[in-house]
Amino acid sequence: MNLTRSLKVGLLFVLTAWLQGCFPSFDHPVVELNAAARDERLLGLWEADMDYFKDMQKGDCGFLLFLPCDAGYCITMYTVEEGRGDAVHLTGYAQVIDSIGYLNYQYYEVDSQEEGHHLLQYQLLADGNLVLNLVDNKKLEEAIAAGTIAGTVSEEPDTFWSVKDVRVSSSREELLRFLKEHDIFTSQPFGVFRQTPDAMVEKVKKALWETSAGPAAESEK
């Protein structure tokens, strides 16, 4: 999904986009799907820097919760905007490759082969903040059209999001070679997050469980 035109976007917008599955998908993950490759620095609770997002109101908040799950993570993104709560639940894997952090994720309880893998780029800054960048649909469309990466692009864009469905079929080895030479991510991060004290993690897990919010809470019952 091309968010360069939106730059700073509301958390609810991103959440809805995730639920609609409008981001590019990959037949093969970029990262290794094993615990040894997992970036342990992501574990814990991350609070969104609400000054970064536009149109936020007093009391609005957003969190990313990373819990260990098999070889990767159970990830919950939870937002409260205008008094309304929303959540999306993912399974993910993260790894630093050639000094760049990649996070592959899938929706909870889906057919992984049918859906494929989605991809984010992440950075952990010197101040401890976590910065996430989305894949730019347009850049992938151009790469597929040029033959520098294998994949398919739908003929017509989605009627609501006005973006085409992009699916990359290249192998992991081909993807890694491609990523060394091409930047496929948006120049503007979609979000900045700061890690919260460990005590807050327990509070959020408890709240998620009480609201039946998904696998992150379920695994810690």
C-alpha positions as CSV (number, residue, x, y, z in Angstrom):
1,M,0.0,0.0,0.0
2,N,1.4,3.4,-0.9
3,L,1.2,5.6,2.1
4,T,3.8,8.2,1.0
5,R,0.9,10.5,0.1
6,S,-0.5,10.1,3.6
7,L,2.8,10.3,5.5
8,K,1.5,10.7,9.1
9,V,-1.6,8.7,9.4
10,G,-3.9,7.8,12.2
11,L,-3.4,4.5,14.0
12,L,-7.0,3.5,13.3
13,F,-6.3,4.0,9.5
14,V,-3.3,1.7,9.7
15,L,-5.2,-0.8,11.8
16,T,-8.0,-0.9,9.3
17,A,-5.5,-1.3,6.4
18,W,-4.0,-4.3,8.2
19,L,-7.4,-5.9,8.7
20,Q,-8.2,-5.3,5.1
21,G,-4.9,-6.9,4.0
22,C,-4.1,-4.2,1.5
23,F,-0.4,-4.3,2.0
24,P,1.9,-6.3,-0.5
25,S,2.3,-10.0,0.2
26,F,5.3,-12.3,-0.3
27,D,5.3,-16.0,-1.0
28,H,8.4,-16.4,1.0
29,P,9.6,-14.6,4.2
30,V,12.7,-12.4,4.2
31,V,13.7,-13.5,7.8
32,E,14.6,-16.9,9.1
33,L,11.6,-18.5,10.9
34,N,13.5,-19.8,13.9
35,A,14.0,-18.7,17.5
36,A,17.8,-18.3,17.1
37,A,17.3,-15.5,14.5
38,R,14.6,-13.7,16.6
39,D,15.5,-10.1,17.6
40,E,14.8,-10.3,21.4
41,R,15.0,-6.5,21.7
42,L,11.5,-6.2,20.3
43,L,9.9,-8.2,23.2
44,G,7.7,-6.2,25.5
45,L,5.2,-3.4,25.2
46,W,5.7,-0.4,23.0
47,E,3.6,2.7,23.3
48,A,2.9,4.9,20.2
49,D,4.3,8.4,20.2
50,M,1.0,10.1,19.7
51,D,2.6,13.4,18.8
52,Y,3.7,11.7,15.6
53,F,0.2,10.9,14.4
54,K,-2.1,13.6,13.2
55,D,-5.8,14.1,14.3
56,M,-5.2,12.5,17.6
57,Q,-7.4,13.6,20.5
58,K,-6.7,13.8,24.3
59,G,-6.9,10.3,25.7
60,D,-6.1,8.5,22.4
61,C,-3.4,5.9,22.7
62,G,-1.8,3.0,20.8
63,F,0.3,0.0,21.8
64,L,2.3,-2.8,20.2
65,L,2.8,-5.9,22.4
66,F,5.4,-8.4,21.4
67,L,5.3,-11.7,23.3
68,P,7.5,-14.8,22.5
69,C,5.5,-17.4,20.6
70,D,7.2,-20.5,19.2
71,A,10.1,-19.3,17.0
72,G,8.6,-15.8,16.7
73,Y,6.2,-13.4,18.3
74,C,2.5,-13.0,19.1
75,I,1.9,-9.4,18.2
76,T,-1.1,-7.3,19.3
77,M,-1.7,-3.8,18.0
78,Y,-4.2,-2.1,20.2
79,T,-5.6,1.4,19.8
80,V,-8.1,3.7,21.5
81,E,-9.3,6.6,19.5
82,E,-12.3,8.8,20.4
83,G,-13.2,6.3,23.2
84,R,-13.3,3.3,20.8
85,G,-10.9,0.4,21.1
86,D,-9.7,-1.7,18.2
87,A,-7.1,-4.5,18.0
88,V,-5.3,-6.6,15.4
89,H,-3.5,-9.8,16.1
90,L,-0.5,-11.1,14.2
91,T,2.2,-13.7,14.3
92,G,5.6,-12.3,13.4
93,Y,9.3,-12.9,13.0
94,A,12.0,-10.3,13.1
95,Q,15.7,-10.4,12.2
96,V,18.5,-7.9,11.5
97,I,20.1,-8.7,8.1
98,D,23.0,-6.6,6.8
99,S,22.3,-4.0,9.6
100,I,18.7,-3.6,8.6
101,G,15.7,-4.9,10.7
102,Y,13.0,-6.8,8.9
103,L,9.7,-7.9,10.4
104,N,7.6,-10.5,8.6
105,Y,4.1,-10.9,9.9
106,Q,0.9,-12.8,9.1
107,Y,-2.6,-12.5,10.5
108,Y,-3.6,-14.8,13.3
109,E,-5.2,-18.1,12.2
110,V,-4.9,-17.8,8.5
111,D,-3.7,-20.1,5.7
112,S,-0.1,-18.9,5.4
113,Q,0.4,-20.3,1.9
114,E,-2.7,-18.6,0.7
115,E,-2.1,-15.2,2.4
116,G,1.7,-15.1,2.1
117,H,3.9,-13.0,4.3
118,H,3.8,-9.2,4.9
119,L,6.8,-7.1,5.6
120,L,7.9,-4.1,7.6
121,Q,11.3,-2.5,8.1
122,Y,12.2,-1.5,11.7
123,Q,14.9,0.5,13.4
124,L,15.8,0.8,17.1
125,L,17.2,4.3,17.5
126,A,19.9,5.4,19.9
127,D,17.1,6.9,22.1
128,G,15.4,3.5,22.3
129,N,12.5,4.4,20.1
130,L,11.2,1.8,17.6
131,V,10.5,3.1,14.1
132,L,8.4,1.2,11.6
133,N,8.3,1.7,7.8
134,L,5.8,0.1,5.4
135,V,6.5,-1.4,2.0
136,D,5.6,1.0,-0.8
137,N,3.3,-0.6,-3.2
138,K,4.3,1.6,-6.1
139,K,8.0,0.7,-5.8
140,L,7.2,-3.0,-5.9
141,E,4.9,-2.5,-8.9
142,E,7.7,-0.8,-10.8
143,A,10.2,-3.5,-9.8
144,I,7.9,-6.3,-11.0
145,A,7.2,-4.4,-14.2
146,A,11.0,-4.0,-14.8
147,G,11.6,-7.7,-14.1
148,T,14.0,-7.1,-11.2
149,I,11.7,-9.1,-9.0
150,A,9.1,-11.8,-9.7
151,G,5.5,-11.3,-8.9
152,T,2.0,-10.2,-10.0
153,V,0.1,-7.0,-9.9
154,S,-3.7,-6.8,-10.1
155,E,-5.1,-5.1,-13.2
156,E,-7.4,-2.8,-11.2
157,P,-6.9,-1.1,-7.9
158,D,-8.9,-1.8,-4.8
159,T,-12.1,0.4,-5.0
160,F,-11.7,1.6,-1.4
161,W,-7.9,2.0,-0.9
162,S,-7.1,2.8,-4.6
163,V,-4.1,0.5,-4.6
164,K,-3.4,-2.6,-6.6
165,D,-2.9,-6.0,-5.1
166,V,0.8,-6.9,-5.2
167,R,2.2,-10.4,-4.7
168,V,5.9,-11.2,-4.8
169,S,6.9,-14.8,-5.7
170,S,10.7,-14.5,-5.6
171,S,12.6,-16.9,-3.3
172,R,14.1,-15.7,-0.1
173,E,17.6,-15.7,-1.6
174,E,16.3,-13.6,-4.5
175,L,14.6,-11.2,-2.1
176,L,17.7,-10.7,-0.1
177,R,19.7,-9.9,-3.2
178,F,17.0,-7.5,-4.3
179,L,16.8,-5.7,-1.0
180,K,20.5,-5.1,-1.0
181,E,20.1,-3.0,-4.1
182,H,16.6,-1.5,-3.8
183,D,14.8,0.4,-1.2
184,I,11.1,-0.7,-1.3
185,F,10.0,1.1,1.9
186,T,8.2,4.4,2.5
187,S,10.5,7.3,3.2
188,Q,8.3,8.4,6.1
189,P,7.7,6.0,9.0
190,F,4.1,5.1,9.7
191,G,4.8,5.1,13.4
192,V,7.2,5.7,16.3
193,F,7.0,3.7,19.5
194,R,8.8,3.8,22.8
195,Q,9.2,0.9,25.2
196,T,7.2,1.0,28.4
197,P,8.1,-0.4,31.9
198,D,7.7,-4.2,32.4
199,A,4.9,-3.6,34.9
200,M,2.8,-2.1,32.1
201,V,3.1,-5.3,30.0
202,E,1.3,-7.3,32.7
203,K,-1.5,-4.7,32.9
204,V,-2.0,-4.8,29.1
205,K,-1.9,-8.6,28.9
206,K,-4.5,-8.7,31.7
207,A,-6.7,-6.2,29.8
208,L,-6.4,-8.1,26.6
209,W,-7.4,-11.3,28.3
210,E,-10.4,-9.7,29.9
211,T,-11.6,-8.4,26.6
212,S,-10.9,-11.6,24.7
213,A,-8.5,-9.7,22.6
214,G,-6.6,-12.5,21.1
215,P,-3.6,-14.8,21.0
216,A,-1.2,-12.6,23.0
217,A,-3.4,-12.8,26.0
218,E,-4.5,-16.3,25.4
219,S,-0.9,-17.7,25.4
220,E,-0.3,-16.1,28.8
221,K,-3.5,-17.2,30.6
